[in-house]
């Protein structure tokens, strides 16, 4: 079985995504890229995460060609493969429908530098207006908006998080969900949050060092 380790990891983290309430039902998706083999594995479309086995995950080339797997790959496969084609430091992508990130997605809010954990994404978490799910147009919009950041909010949809590996990409998704909750709570209290300066955030990003960059 090709990418056995990556497929097993996807199954493991799919359950984690459900347990941590980062999505509901069969929604959201996860992929892992093996740069040496130039192949990636992705969750199958419409499968319960607790009923997904490694062999259910689909292996593809970054150009979208299916190499192994009997299932239909996630409908958001383009939103994953575009990063593997164009970013040499991205080896995992996690797409969630977590409550606060999706709330911000429905409000049209990006996440500014209100907490140092925003540095998990970079300088911010940008927002993109709604683009039809499952389209290459959405993949392009995500890629363009994200820039050098590691996450972005998809209008009326959810959150996209990326990373050097799957544990890190999942951590990005979880920490940015926390920051989304903070922003919502501040504004629900009738106040705008006090933002960190660019200089303060630069120190945080530098402090993360190789942990974030490798």
N, C-alpha and C positions, 0 to 999 in steps of 0.2 A: 504494500500500500504506500503510495507516494505521500510524503509530508505527514507521516504517522504522528510524529511528535507535535507538529503544529495543529493537526486535527484534534488530537487529544487535549491540547491546551485550549482550543476554541470551545470544546465541550465543557471543560472545567470552568472557564470564565463566563460562558453563557449562563450557567447556574449561579455564579457569583453576581452577575448583572441582575438577575431576577431577585436573588436574596437581598441585595442592597437597594432594591426598589428603583433601579435605574431605567427600567422599562416594565411593561406589562404584557401578558399574553405571549404571542409569538413575534411581537414587533421588536425593532432594533436589529442590529447585525454586527458581526465581528469577523475580522480577517487577520491573517498573519502571513507575511511575505518571507520566503526563503531566498535571500539575495544570491546565494551561491548557485542555486538551481534555477533562479529566475522564474519561480513559481509561487503562487499564493493559494492558501486555503481559505474558504469563506463558509459561513453558515448557510444551510439550505433554506429555501423560501418556505415560510409558513409552518415551521416545525416548532413544537413545544420544546423549550430548552432542556427540560428534564427528561424528554424522550428522544433527544438527539444523541446519536452514537458517532464515533469518529468517522466511520465509513459513510455517514450521511453528508458530511462536509464535502464540498466540491473543490477540486484543484483546477486552477486556471493559469494561463500565461497572462502577463500584464496587458496584452492586447485584447484580452477577453475570450480567447480560445479555451474551451474546456478540454482538460487533459485527462482527468479521471473523476469519476463520480456519477451515480445514477440519478441523483436528485437535481432539481432546478436550483441554481444558485440564487442567493438573495437578489431581490429586485433592485437593490442599491449597489450592485456590483461595480458599476461605473464610478461611483463615489469613493470606492476603495482603490480601484486599480489606477486611477489618475495620479494618486500620490506615489504609488510604486513606480510609475513611469517617469515621474518628474522630480521626485525628492529622494536624494540618496541617503537621508538620515531617518526616513520613515519606514518602519517594518511592521507596523500594526495599526489598524484603524478600528475604532469602536463608535457605533452610532446608537444613541439612546433616545428614549422618550421620557426621560426623568421629569418629575413634576414641575420643579421650579425653572429648569432650563426651558421646558416647553411652555410654561406660563409666560416667560420673557419672550419666547418666540411668537406667541400670540399677541403680545403687547408691542412688538417691534423694538425691543430694547437690546442694545449691546451691553456688555459688562465692562465698566471702566476700572480704574486702579483703586478700588475701594478696600482691598485686602491684599496682603502680600502673596496669598496663594493664587491670585490671578496670574502670577508669574509662571504657574504651571502651564498656562497657555502661552504667555509671552508678555506683551505690553498691554493687551486687552483681550476680550473675547468678542470679535466682530459679529455683527448681525447681517444676514442677507434676507431680502424680501422673499416671499413665497415663490418657489419654482416647483413645477409638477414633480412629485416624487417618482423615483425610478427612471429618470431621464439623464442623458448625458449633459443636458443644459444645467441641471442641478449640480452635477459633478464639477463642471466648469465654474459655476458660480461659487461653490465652496472653495475650490482651489484658489481662485482669484481673490476672494475675500480674506482667506486665512493668511496669505502672505507668509511671513516668518513666524506666525503664531502657531499653536498646536491645537486650537479648538475654534469652532465657530458655531453660532446659533442659526438654525435654519428656520426662516420665517414660517409660522403656523405649522411647525413640524417637530423639531427636536434639537438635539445637540450632536455635533460630530467632534470626535477627539482622536488625536493621532499620537504616536510615540515611537521610540526606538525599539520597543518590544511590547508584547501584549500586557504584561503587568503594569508597565508605565502608562500605556494608553488608557487602561482602565482606571488608573489612579488619576490621570488628567480628567477623565469623565466625572469621577466622584468628587474631586476637589472643586471643579468648576460648577458642579451642581450645588455644592455648599456656598460658593460665591454668588450664584444666582439667587439662592434663598436669602442671603444677606441683603442683596440689592432690593429684592422685593419687600423684605421686612422694613428696611429703612424708609422706603417710599410709602409703605402702608402706614408707617408712623408719622407721615407727613413731612419728612425731612429728606433732603438729599444727603448722601453719605459724604463724609470728609475723605477726599481722595489723597492717595500717596502721590508724591511728585515723581517725575521721570527719573530724577537722580536717586531717589529712595528705591524705586523699583529696579533700577539698574544694579544697585548694590545687592538686592535680593537675588536677581538672576545670576549675578556673578557668584554669589554665595552658594547657589545650587550647583555650580561648577559642572564637573563631568557627569554628575548624577542626572542632570537634565539633558546634556548635550550628546552623550555617547549613545 
